[in-house]
């Protein structure tokens, strides 16, 4: 069983510029493992792109779908 926990975070460092970031827990800290290559116009667009990146990562690892 793969116990890797990855969080999807959407950040807006500049008004109207949304970025998604995939983060992995590393001890007490989180470290980024993937991120948007550029800004997205809305929170929803960034969230959907981040979900797609998370799904691609899952598929590339050959993971089976699991629900928690």
Buried (B, 14 or more C-beta within 10 A) or exposed (E): EEEEEBEBBBBBEEEEBBBBBBBBEEEEEBEEBBBBEEBBEEEEBBBBBBEEBBEEBBEEEEEEEEEE
